[in-house]
Amino acid sequence: MPGVTVETVNLPGGGTRDVLIYHDDNGPAQLLGGADVQVAGRNALEDLTQADESGGALAFSQAVVGVEVENTGASDVVFTINSTAFTITAGTVRTIYQATAFTTITVTTTGTYRATGLVS
């Protein structure tokens, strides 16, 4: 289904940047902003939901380099990955990539969501 998502990507010199990505049924995703950012295709590892939380954390079965979060609830959800907090606004989808692979996400608010681990 075509649409635009906000994705957090790592910059080559360090730091992160939120960029807009246009997804089309007829071809690869297109970067809508940020010439200094490269977005590569990723494979999905597994889907986790709030039902998979244990002690305020989600744990993937192996290390991932990113996560796509669909917040299906009515309130924002905050995820902490590699010591950085990310807010996923209610009713949106956000993809977050990290330079350092991770297996655990700390969930600091409650809500209804789906988190898909992405591997290279």
Phi and psi in radians as a Rosetta constraint file:
Dihedral C 1 N 2 CA 2 C 2 CIRCULARHARMONIC -1.110 0.35
Dihedral N 2 CA 2 C 2 N 3 CIRCULARHARMONIC 2.608 0.35
Dihedral C 2 N 3 CA 3 C 3 CIRCULARHARMONIC 3.012 0.35
Dihedral N 3 CA 3 C 3 N 4 CIRCULARHARMONIC 3.061 0.35
Dihedral C 3 N 4 CA 4 C 4 CIRCULARHARMONIC -2.069 0.35
Dihedral N 4 CA 4 C 4 N 5 CIRCULARHARMONIC 2.355 0.35
Dihedral C 4 N 5 CA 5 C 5 CIRCULARHARMONIC -2.162 0.35
Dihedral N 5 CA 5 C 5 N 6 CIRCULARHARMONIC 2.760 0.35
Dihedral C 5 N 6 CA 6 C 6 CIRCULARHARMONIC -1.711 0.35
Dihedral N 6 CA 6 C 6 N 7 CIRCULARHARMONIC 2.215 0.35
Dihedral C 6 N 7 CA 7 C 7 CIRCULARHARMONIC -2.168 0.35
Dihedral N 7 CA 7 C 7 N 8 CIRCULARHARMONIC 2.391 0.35
Dihedral C 7 N 8 CA 8 C 8 CIRCULARHARMONIC -1.652 0.35
Dihedral N 8 CA 8 C 8 N 9 CIRCULARHARMONIC 2.124 0.35
Dihedral C 8 N 9 CA 9 C 9 CIRCULARHARMONIC -2.174 0.35
Dihedral N 9 CA 9 C 9 N 10 CIRCULARHARMONIC 2.724 0.35
Dihedral C 9 N 10 CA 10 C 10 CIRCULARHARMONIC -1.480 0.35
Dihedral N 10 CA 10 C 10 N 11 CIRCULARHARMONIC 2.393 0.35
Dihedral C 10 N 11 CA 11 C 11 CIRCULARHARMONIC -1.481 0.35
Dihedral N 11 CA 11 C 11 N 12 CIRCULARHARMONIC 2.593 0.35
Dihedral C 11 N 12 CA 12 C 12 CIRCULARHARMONIC -0.981 0.35
Dihedral N 12 CA 12 C 12 N 13 CIRCULARHARMONIC -0.631 0.35
Dihedral C 12 N 13 CA 13 C 13 CIRCULARHARMONIC -1.571 0.35
Dihedral N 13 CA 13 C 13 N 14 CIRCULARHARMONIC 0.100 0.35
Dihedral C 13 N 14 CA 14 C 14 CIRCULARHARMONIC 1.904 0.35
Dihedral N 14 CA 14 C 14 N 15 CIRCULARHARMONIC 2.797 0.35
Dihedral C 14 N 15 CA 15 C 15 CIRCULARHARMONIC 1.488 0.35
Dihedral N 15 CA 15 C 15 N 16 CIRCULARHARMONIC 3.108 0.35
Dihedral C 15 N 16 CA 16 C 16 CIRCULARHARMONIC -2.256 0.35
Dihedral N 16 CA 16 C 16 N 17 CIRCULARHARMONIC 2.904 0.35
Dihedral C 16 N 17 CA 17 C 17 CIRCULARHARMONIC -2.620 0.35
Dihedral N 17 CA 17 C 17 N 18 CIRCULARHARMONIC 2.379 0.35
Dihedral C 17 N 18 CA 18 C 18 CIRCULARHARMONIC -1.469 0.35
Dihedral N 18 CA 18 C 18 N 19 CIRCULARHARMONIC 2.276 0.35
Dihedral C 18 N 19 CA 19 C 19 CIRCULARHARMONIC -2.254 0.35
Dihedral N 19 CA 19 C 19 N 20 CIRCULARHARMONIC 2.760 0.35
Dihedral C 19 N 20 CA 20 C 20 CIRCULARHARMONIC -1.658 0.35
Dihedral N 20 CA 20 C 20 N 21 CIRCULARHARMONIC 2.311 0.35
Dihedral C 20 N 21 CA 21 C 21 CIRCULARHARMONIC -2.121 0.35
Dihedral N 21 CA 21 C 21 N 22 CIRCULARHARMONIC 2.228 0.35
Dihedral C 21 N 22 CA 22 C 22 CIRCULARHARMONIC -1.673 0.35
Dihedral N 22 CA 22 C 22 N 23 CIRCULARHARMONIC 2.183 0.35
Dihedral C 22 N 23 CA 23 C 23 CIRCULARHARMONIC -1.861 0.35
Dihedral N 23 CA 23 C 23 N 24 CIRCULARHARMONIC 2.278 0.35
Dihedral C 23 N 24 CA 24 C 24 CIRCULARHARMONIC -2.243 0.35
Dihedral N 24 CA 24 C 24 N 25 CIRCULARHARMONIC 2.494 0.35
Dihedral C 24 N 25 CA 25 C 25 CIRCULARHARMONIC -1.183 0.35
Dihedral N 25 CA 25 C 25 N 26 CIRCULARHARMONIC -0.283 0.35
Dihedral C 25 N 26 CA 26 C 26 CIRCULARHARMONIC -1.755 0.35
Dihedral N 26 CA 26 C 26 N 27 CIRCULARHARMONIC 0.081 0.35
Dihedral C 26 N 27 CA 27 C 27 CIRCULARHARMONIC 3.125 0.35
Dihedral N 27 CA 27 C 27 N 28 CIRCULARHARMONIC -2.989 0.35
Dihedral C 27 N 28 CA 28 C 28 CIRCULARHARMONIC -1.224 0.35
Dihedral N 28 CA 28 C 28 N 29 CIRCULARHARMONIC 2.822 0.35
Dihedral C 28 N 29 CA 29 C 29 CIRCULARHARMONIC -1.091 0.35
Dihedral N 29 CA 29 C 29 N 30 CIRCULARHARMONIC 2.607 0.35
Dihedral C 29 N 30 CA 30 C 30 CIRCULARHARMONIC -2.087 0.35
Dihedral N 30 CA 30 C 30 N 31 CIRCULARHARMONIC 2.301 0.35
Dihedral C 30 N 31 CA 31 C 31 CIRCULARHARMONIC -1.315 0.35
Dihedral N 31 CA 31 C 31 N 32 CIRCULARHARMONIC 2.191 0.35
Dihedral C 31 N 32 CA 32 C 32 CIRCULARHARMONIC -1.693 0.35
Dihedral N 32 CA 32 C 32 N 33 CIRCULARHARMONIC -0.105 0.35
Dihedral C 32 N 33 CA 33 C 33 CIRCULARHARMONIC -2.941 0.35
Dihedral N 33 CA 33 C 33 N 34 CIRCULARHARMONIC 2.533 0.35
Dihedral C 33 N 34 CA 34 C 34 CIRCULARHARMONIC 1.747 0.35
Dihedral N 34 CA 34 C 34 N 35 CIRCULARHARMONIC 1.428 0.35
Dihedral C 34 N 35 CA 35 C 35 CIRCULARHARMONIC -1.155 0.35
Dihedral N 35 CA 35 C 35 N 36 CIRCULARHARMONIC -0.331 0.35
Dihedral C 35 N 36 CA 36 C 36 CIRCULARHARMONIC -1.562 0.35
Dihedral N 36 CA 36 C 36 N 37 CIRCULARHARMONIC 0.231 0.35
Dihedral C 36 N 37 CA 37 C 37 CIRCULARHARMONIC -2.124 0.35
Dihedral N 37 CA 37 C 37 N 38 CIRCULARHARMONIC 2.390 0.35
Dihedral C 37 N 38 CA 38 C 38 CIRCULARHARMONIC -2.063 0.35
Dihedral N 38 CA 38 C 38 N 39 CIRCULARHARMONIC 2.274 0.35
Dihedral C 38 N 39 CA 39 C 39 CIRCULARHARMONIC -1.957 0.35
Dihedral N 39 CA 39 C 39 N 40 CIRCULARHARMONIC 2.112 0.35
Dihedral C 39 N 40 CA 40 C 40 CIRCULARHARMONIC -1.841 0.35
Dihedral N 40 CA 40 C 40 N 41 CIRCULARHARMONIC 2.685 0.35
Dihedral C 40 N 41 CA 41 C 41 CIRCULARHARMONIC -1.149 0.35
Dihedral N 41 CA 41 C 41 N 42 CIRCULARHARMONIC 2.551 0.35
Dihedral C 41 N 42 CA 42 C 42 CIRCULARHARMONIC -2.284 0.35
Dihedral N 42 CA 42 C 42 N 43 CIRCULARHARMONIC 2.700 0.35
Dihedral C 42 N 43 CA 43 C 43 CIRCULARHARMONIC -1.775 0.35
Dihedral N 43 CA 43 C 43 N 44 CIRCULARHARMONIC 2.445 0.35
Dihedral C 43 N 44 CA 44 C 44 CIRCULARHARMONIC -1.334 0.35
Dihedral N 44 CA 44 C 44 N 45 CIRCULARHARMONIC 2.380 0.35
Dihedral C 44 N 45 CA 45 C 45 CIRCULARHARMONIC -1.635 0.35
Dihedral N 45 CA 45 C 45 N 46 CIRCULARHARMONIC -1.023 0.35
Dihedral C 45 N 46 CA 46 C 46 CIRCULARHARMONIC -2.826 0.35
Dihedral N 46 CA 46 C 46 N 47 CIRCULARHARMONIC 2.723 0.35
Dihedral C 46 N 47 CA 47 C 47 CIRCULARHARMONIC -1.758 0.35
Dihedral N 47 CA 47 C 47 N 48 CIRCULARHARMONIC 2.327 0.35
Dihedral C 47 N 48 CA 48 C 48 CIRCULARHARMONIC -2.155 0.35
Dihedral N 48 CA 48 C 48 N 49 CIRCULARHARMONIC 2.683 0.35
Dihedral C 48 N 49 CA 49 C 49 CIRCULARHARMONIC -2.281 0.35
Dihedral N 49 CA 49 C 49 N 50 CIRCULARHARMONIC 3.140 0.35
Dihedral C 49 N 50 CA 50 C 50 CIRCULARHARMONIC -1.012 0.35
Dihedral N 50 CA 50 C 50 N 51 CIRCULARHARMONIC -0.449 0.35
Dihedral C 50 N 51 CA 51 C 51 CIRCULARHARMONIC -1.180 0.35
Dihedral N 51 CA 51 C 51 N 52 CIRCULARHARMONIC -0.342 0.35
Dihedral C 51 N 52 CA 52 C 52 CIRCULARHARMONIC -1.569 0.35
Dihedral N 52 CA 52 C 52 N 53 CIRCULARHARMONIC -0.075 0.35
Dihedral C 52 N 53 CA 53 C 53 CIRCULARHARMONIC -1.111 0.35
Dihedral N 53 CA 53 C 53 N 54 CIRCULARHARMONIC 2.479 0.35
Dihedral C 53 N 54 CA 54 C 54 CIRCULARHARMONIC -2.427 0.35
Dihedral N 54 CA 54 C 54 N 55 CIRCULARHARMONIC 2.027 0.35
Dihedral C 54 N 55 CA 55 C 55 CIRCULARHARMONIC 1.071 0.35
Dihedral N 55 CA 55 C 55 N 56 CIRCULARHARMONIC 0.588 0.35
Dihedral C 55 N 56 CA 56 C 56 CIRCULARHARMONIC 1.357 0.35
Dihedral N 56 CA 56 C 56 N 57 CIRCULARHARMONIC 0.353 0.35
Dihedral C 56 N 57 CA 57 C 57 CIRCULARHARMONIC -2.422 0.35
Dihedral N 57 CA 57 C 57 N 58 CIRCULARHARMONIC 2.638 0.35
Dihedral C 57 N 58 CA 58 C 58 CIRCULARHARMONIC -1.884 0.35
Dihedral N 58 CA 58 C 58 N 59 CIRCULARHARMONIC 2.408 0.35
Dihedral C 58 N 59 CA 59 C 59 CIRCULARHARMONIC -2.200 0.35
Dihedral N 59 CA 59 C 59 N 60 CIRCULARHARMONIC 2.127 0.35
Dihedral C 59 N 60 CA 60 C 60 CIRCULARHARMONIC -1.436 0.35
Dihedral N 60 CA 60 C 60 N 61 CIRCULARHARMONIC 2.725 0.35
Dihedral C 60 N 61 CA 61 C 61 CIRCULARHARMONIC -1.283 0.35
Dihedral N 61 CA 61 C 61 N 62 CIRCULARHARMONIC -0.308 0.35
Dihedral C 61 N 62 CA 62 C 62 CIRCULARHARMONIC -2.626 0.35
Dihedral N 62 CA 62 C 62 N 63 CIRCULARHARMONIC 2.932 0.35
Dihedral C 62 N 63 CA 63 C 63 CIRCULARHARMONIC -1.095 0.35
Dihedral N 63 CA 63 C 63 N 64 CIRCULARHARMONIC 2.445 0.35
Dihedral C 63 N 64 CA 64 C 64 CIRCULARHARMONIC -2.165 0.35
Dihedral N 64 CA 64 C 64 N 65 CIRCULARHARMONIC 2.785 0.35
Dihedral C 64 N 65 CA 65 C 65 CIRCULARHARMONIC -1.853 0.35
Dihedral N 65 CA 65 C 65 N 66 CIRCULARHARMONIC -0.120 0.35
Dihedral C 65 N 66 CA 66 C 66 CIRCULARHARMONIC -2.849 0.35
Dihedral N 66 CA 66 C 66 N 67 CIRCULARHARMONIC 2.965 0.35
Dihedral C 66 N 67 CA 67 C 67 CIRCULARHARMONIC -2.551 0.35
Dihedral N 67 CA 67 C 67 N 68 CIRCULARHARMONIC 2.383 0.35
Dihedral C 67 N 68 CA 68 C 68 CIRCULARHARMONIC -1.823 0.35
Dihedral N 68 CA 68 C 68 N 69 CIRCULARHARMONIC 2.147 0.35
Dihedral C 68 N 69 CA 69 C 69 CIRCULARHARMONIC -1.994 0.35
Dihedral N 69 CA 69 C 69 N 70 CIRCULARHARMONIC 2.197 0.35
Dihedral C 69 N 70 CA 70 C 70 CIRCULARHARMONIC -1.890 0.35
Dihedral N 70 CA 70 C 70 N 71 CIRCULARHARMONIC 1.958 0.35
Dihedral C 70 N 71 CA 71 C 71 CIRCULARHARMONIC -1.559 0.35
Dihedral N 71 CA 71 C 71 N 72 CIRCULARHARMONIC 1.809 0.35
Dihedral C 71 N 72 CA 72 C 72 CIRCULARHARMONIC -1.638 0.35
Dihedral N 72 CA 72 C 72 N 73 CIRCULARHARMONIC 0.043 0.35
Dihedral C 72 N 73 CA 73 C 73 CIRCULARHARMONIC -1.574 0.35
Dihedral N 73 CA 73 C 73 N 74 CIRCULARHARMONIC -3.080 0.35
Dihedral C 73 N 74 CA 74 C 74 CIRCULARHARMONIC -1.663 0.35
Dihedral N 74 CA 74 C 74 N 75 CIRCULARHARMONIC -0.083 0.35
Dihedral C 74 N 75 CA 75 C 75 CIRCULARHARMONIC -2.263 0.35
Dihedral N 75 CA 75 C 75 N 76 CIRCULARHARMONIC 2.784 0.35
Dihedral C 75 N 76 CA 76 C 76 CIRCULARHARMONIC -1.148 0.35
Dihedral N 76 CA 76 C 76 N 77 CIRCULARHARMONIC 2.638 0.35
Dihedral C 76 N 77 CA 77 C 77 CIRCULARHARMONIC -2.118 0.35
Dihedral N 77 CA 77 C 77 N 78 CIRCULARHARMONIC 2.399 0.35
Dihedral C 77 N 78 CA 78 C 78 CIRCULARHARMONIC -1.958 0.35
Dihedral N 78 CA 78 C 78 N 79 CIRCULARHARMONIC 2.155 0.35
Dihedral C 78 N 79 CA 79 C 79 CIRCULARHARMONIC -1.926 0.35
Dihedral N 79 CA 79 C 79 N 80 CIRCULARHARMONIC 2.463 0.35
Dihedral C 79 N 80 CA 80 C 80 CIRCULARHARMONIC -2.005 0.35
Dihedral N 80 CA 80 C 80 N 81 CIRCULARHARMONIC 2.138 0.35
Dihedral C 80 N 81 CA 81 C 81 CIRCULARHARMONIC -2.218 0.35
Dihedral N 81 CA 81 C 81 N 82 CIRCULARHARMONIC 2.206 0.35
Dihedral C 81 N 82 CA 82 C 82 CIRCULARHARMONIC 0.853 0.35
Dihedral N 82 CA 82 C 82 N 83 CIRCULARHARMONIC 0.794 0.35
Dihedral C 82 N 83 CA 83 C 83 CIRCULARHARMONIC 1.211 0.35
Dihedral N 83 CA 83 C 83 N 84 CIRCULARHARMONIC 0.192 0.35
Dihedral C 83 N 84 CA 84 C 84 CIRCULARHARMONIC -2.017 0.35
Dihedral N 84 CA 84 C 84 N 85 CIRCULARHARMONIC 2.247 0.35
Dihedral C 84 N 85 CA 85 C 85 CIRCULARHARMONIC -1.543 0.35
Dihedral N 85 CA 85 C 85 N 86 CIRCULARHARMONIC 2.384 0.35
Dihedral C 85 N 86 CA 86 C 86 CIRCULARHARMONIC -2.214 0.35
Dihedral N 86 CA 86 C 86 N 87 CIRCULARHARMONIC 2.249 0.35
Dihedral C 86 N 87 CA 87 C 87 CIRCULARHARMONIC -1.700 0.35
Dihedral N 87 CA 87 C 87 N 88 CIRCULARHARMONIC 2.209 0.35
Dihedral C 87 N 88 CA 88 C 88 CIRCULARHARMONIC -1.866 0.35
Dihedral N 88 CA 88 C 88 N 89 CIRCULARHARMONIC 1.930 0.35
Dihedral C 88 N 89 CA 89 C 89 CIRCULARHARMONIC -1.136 0.35
Dihedral N 89 CA 89 C 89 N 90 CIRCULARHARMONIC 2.520 0.35
Dihedral C 89 N 90 CA 90 C 90 CIRCULARHARMONIC -0.930 0.35
Dihedral N 90 CA 90 C 90 N 91 CIRCULARHARMONIC 2.344 0.35
Dihedral C 90 N 91 CA 91 C 91 CIRCULARHARMONIC 1.351 0.35
Dihedral N 91 CA 91 C 91 N 92 CIRCULARHARMONIC 0.269 0.35
Dihedral C 91 N 92 CA 92 C 92 CIRCULARHARMONIC -2.141 0.35
Dihedral N 92 CA 92 C 92 N 93 CIRCULARHARMONIC 2.945 0.35
Dihedral C 92 N 93 CA 93 C 93 CIRCULARHARMONIC -2.066 0.35
Dihedral N 93 CA 93 C 93 N 94 CIRCULARHARMONIC 2.340 0.35
Dihedral C 93 N 94 CA 94 C 94 CIRCULARHARMONIC -2.396 0.35
Dihedral N 94 CA 94 C 94 N 95 CIRCULARHARMONIC 2.378 0.35
Dihedral C 94 N 95 CA 95 C 95 CIRCULARHARMONIC -1.941 0.35
Dihedral N 95 CA 95 C 95 N 96 CIRCULARHARMONIC 2.287 0.35
Dihedral C 95 N 96 CA 96 C 96 CIRCULARHARMONIC -2.146 0.35
Dihedral N 96 CA 96 C 96 N 97 CIRCULARHARMONIC 2.175 0.35
Dihedral C 96 N 97 CA 97 C 97 CIRCULARHARMONIC -1.907 0.35
Dihedral N 97 CA 97 C 97 N 98 CIRCULARHARMONIC 2.550 0.35
Dihedral C 97 N 98 CA 98 C 98 CIRCULARHARMONIC -2.230 0.35
Dihedral N 98 CA 98 C 98 N 99 CIRCULARHARMONIC 2.568 0.35
Dihedral C 98 N 99 CA 99 C 99 CIRCULARHARMONIC -1.232 0.35
Dihedral N 99 CA 99 C 99 N 100 CIRCULARHARMONIC -0.548 0.35
Dihedral C 99 N 100 CA 100 C 100 CIRCULARHARMONIC -1.815 0.35
Dihedral N 100 CA 100 C 100 N 101 CIRCULARHARMONIC 2.180 0.35
Dihedral C 100 N 101 CA 101 C 101 CIRCULARHARMONIC -1.085 0.35
Dihedral N 101 CA 101 C 101 N 102 CIRCULARHARMONIC 2.702 0.35
Dihedral C 101 N 102 CA 102 C 102 CIRCULARHARMONIC -2.520 0.35
Dihedral N 102 CA 102 C 102 N 103 CIRCULARHARMONIC 2.771 0.35
Dihedral C 102 N 103 CA 103 C 103 CIRCULARHARMONIC -2.063 0.35
Dihedral N 103 CA 103 C 103 N 104 CIRCULARHARMONIC -0.332 0.35
Dihedral C 103 N 104 CA 104 C 104 CIRCULARHARMONIC -2.176 0.35
Dihedral N 104 CA 104 C 104 N 105 CIRCULARHARMONIC 2.442 0.35
Dihedral C 104 N 105 CA 105 C 105 CIRCULARHARMONIC -2.093 0.35
Dihedral N 105 CA 105 C 105 N 106 CIRCULARHARMONIC 2.260 0.35
Dihedral C 105 N 106 CA 106 C 106 CIRCULARHARMONIC -1.546 0.35
Dihedral N 106 CA 106 C 106 N 107 CIRCULARHARMONIC 2.244 0.35
Dihedral C 106 N 107 CA 107 C 107 CIRCULARHARMONIC -1.819 0.35
Dihedral N 107 CA 107 C 107 N 108 CIRCULARHARMONIC 1.969 0.35
Dihedral C 107 N 108 CA 108 C 108 CIRCULARHARMONIC -1.702 0.35
Dihedral N 108 CA 108 C 108 N 109 CIRCULARHARMONIC -0.062 0.35
Dihedral C 108 N 109 CA 109 C 109 CIRCULARHARMONIC -2.374 0.35
Dihedral N 109 CA 109 C 109 N 110 CIRCULARHARMONIC 2.788 0.35
Dihedral C 109 N 110 CA 110 C 110 CIRCULARHARMONIC -1.664 0.35
Dihedral N 110 CA 110 C 110 N 111 CIRCULARHARMONIC 2.715 0.35
Dihedral C 110 N 111 CA 111 C 111 CIRCULARHARMONIC 3.046 0.35
Dihedral N 111 CA 111 C 111 N 112 CIRCULARHARMONIC -3.056 0.35
Dihedral C 111 N 112 CA 112 C 112 CIRCULARHARMONIC -1.946 0.35
Dihedral N 112 CA 112 C 112 N 113 CIRCULARHARMONIC 2.138 0.35
Dihedral C 112 N 113 CA 113 C 113 CIRCULARHARMONIC -2.721 0.35
Dihedral N 113 CA 113 C 113 N 114 CIRCULARHARMONIC 2.914 0.35
Dihedral C 113 N 114 CA 114 C 114 CIRCULARHARMONIC -2.207 0.35
Dihedral N 114 CA 114 C 114 N 115 CIRCULARHARMONIC 2.246 0.35
Dihedral C 114 N 115 CA 115 C 115 CIRCULARHARMONIC -2.082 0.35
Dihedral N 115 CA 115 C 115 N 116 CIRCULARHARMONIC 2.104 0.35
Dihedral C 115 N 116 CA 116 C 116 CIRCULARHARMONIC -1.870 0.35
Dihedral N 116 CA 116 C 116 N 117 CIRCULARHARMONIC 2.065 0.35
Dihedral C 116 N 117 CA 117 C 117 CIRCULARHARMONIC -1.263 0.35
Dihedral N 117 CA 117 C 117 N 118 CIRCULARHARMONIC 2.394 0.35
Dihedral C 117 N 118 CA 118 C 118 CIRCULARHARMONIC -2.024 0.35
Dihedral N 118 CA 118 C 118 N 119 CIRCULARHARMONIC 2.279 0.35
Dihedral C 118 N 119 CA 119 C 119 CIRCULARHARMONIC -2.039 0.35
Dihedral N 119 CA 119 C 119 N 120 CIRCULARHARMONIC 2.766 0.35
